[in-house]
Amino acid sequence: MAFPDEPQGAETPAGETAPETPKTENHDAPAPQEPSAPMVSGEVLTDKSESQYDPDVYGSDWSYNSKPETPVVSAPPSTPPPPADRPSAKPPGAGGSGKPPKPPEPPEEDDEEEGMARMSFMEHLEELRKRILLALGGVGVSFFLCLLFSDQLWSIVFEPAGKALRDLNVNPPTLKLLSPMDSFQLLWMKVPLLFSIFLSAPWLLYQVWAFISPGLYKRERRWAVPFVVSSAGLFILGGFFAYFIAFRYGLEFLLGLGIGKGIDPGVNVNEYYDLFVDVMLGVGIIFEIPVLLFLLTLIHVVSPAFLVRHSRYAILAIVILAAIITPTGDVFNLALFATPMIILFYVGIFASYILVLHREKRRFPWGTFFKWFGYVLVALIVISILAARYYGYHMVLRWPFFVH
């Protein structure tokens, strides 16, 4: 007899009652269903005939004598947690138990743009005003220095006219003064101002560089010293070329046109000085062609290939410019002005090519260049010796330095 508080269990072959297996509540698992007996026309088949046996339904081990037991429902096995050392399928930094992602490094500042100034339009105007005032200050200091040597400077200005008049047998070799104020303006204002421009040329060109350098890259600002030295040197060299070669020959040619035709070559001092200034400054600026081409290549406006490809148009423009600034209309003086300009144009192309090679981390074959330059120099020396020995040419300390 079983007590009412004790659970009823199924009998075992030993006559003992086995305790029922406690049921685990699982709301997610479906409720167990007991297999129902096969139904035919709504009735339960209890007959043991073979026609009622279907192996496909009851299985091959089904028996008529076996009493269906109450199935024991157990909780479905829960999914075991993944091992701790199991690699996560998620990529690093995507969450989960992985290591926190490494924070991205801030982008490094480009060395090319390091130090590049960022200025507004008004700041550009303020910078331009500052550079103009500094340039004028430099010219002012040079002007007062030149003012102390005004007489010596006027002698330098007058020397080409005096030589040309003496060569043309004009006596006395003097210039005409038409206004009482001309002497004061020339000796104490115009002549010192002209020489002060050449004297302060390095300072002026440095102010030009200082104005444009904030817009350049750091590696491009390293060209400051070469730019100032080369541009100032070429400007002064152009002044020397104009004074010793271009102006002298052009002036003598112009004054000699009227000799023997009833024309007295009396020259107005103001007109002479204006022509002197035009030639000196004009040729000095023309000698800046290599620096201009180098600067345009530096800021990526032109390239050596572009300059070579359009060189014929540049030569035409140079000849037209030389015809404008040449004081005479003859071919000799035109060539005298145009030839140095064309040479300087190709020197500028060469300087631009050196810059491009430096930018591309390449080197110019200086060994080959100096070798061929030596060959040309030796050939010129041999030709000069032969011309001096067999044709009566000799060297002189004036242009063209090799005369008959």
Steps between C-alpha positions, in 0.01 A plus 500: 500500500643834397464807705319783337793737547740268320519513127362208311758328282498217256569154623834346429571131446638479854167608642625835609356829406743731319460866568379706216750714321434860590385701211696810407291792407591628161258744354680510168495123436185360338265290712557123467238308314425137556485289188142439417371176368438473131152599407285346234166663436532680834551180710809381683639178359560244773522192283840340461462419134789575266278728298498737794880503520683761301877490548534842348288646780594293807849395416658162455524424874133557577329220688133422561564387852697799606307750695585855406686659781454851612783691338736682729541854390833658578615852442674551170870534546598859517760626257837486676684832517796534269836427657688799633791437267280458197587771246224746442354519154465874527782715373711688754338816613148383401384450858475196724772380731787588263763763569388860452592637158808715475403864453591632155808714492442861406613578147848644495536848364644499154856623501435674170233721652674551834546867565293609200324821592124533477411865455185680407474760226547787744802328653650470152451871446656574836799280413533674162492840668768389744730374224457814290591720798808291574604514135459877489699527821787308343493719191496809722811393690679420173392835356663696781819297460508567127427867560841534662664397171274684256785659300681169451175331397427769243845447350409132456172593329663755269795280395320309215377829347842661527669200336246487218538874429880477502493204261278709268741795523247727669671771701441572774338173607226651716125470551255787466320646799162653413355571845669641812341230717632211292840497666350486850256224407766292330788538743307490826192293427487289184854363485519403873155339474606286203813372672314446826268255319798292387664527841188387688407230247573209741280659767218569252503147364509358851177688577345349188598154620377569853159594362452185292677251729207446745306340215779254418575157643769454760744340256438779249582773753854366514566675169492842666875563499557369144204707379622826656863451400430391143230757429700789643813381324323473165343844540838659570659296221235632263590853605866435421412349163284801415761750612811351341352344184140571400469870587844602374466345155141608459572859601799532271300361210214744558722805535698408190196487272495879449875561476592651164139581416481843658374372835675614815493215755408718793327279756253622761614387841149398612438291188839339536432408861154362416652277233772393743243401766280315250788289374652431843177398672358328191803275449527439875140378511551290186786321672247376756353259242674191650378589849147559370491162325645331807237660723216400266629142503527511880130583538401242232384752240732382221733207445824460302322284242236770452767768457696299246185411308400868471851645467440632147221722627723620782778586257255699287381691806861568603586641156193726510593619850859562391377704204296717738777569751784524247596864455564445129317326221792317341550125507831521684360669809188283484718189510711660771194515726317188384789252516565533876127477566472175303803359681348597834174332401677167451698553819163532675385173341817333624443633854139376489620157389742485794211587732282223357781247540545607861125471560496147353804388705719470192844642428626690201800341321741779591801291401384469140395864493839634614679261267324636192533855634876444523509372142321813376725728703815334364365529146436874548850553637653318202294706257602822676869408482476416132310823427756707690795335326382487140238777474634776727237487777591589859337533844394838645340594832179628342218364292519292285831403671634338182564746218695510174 
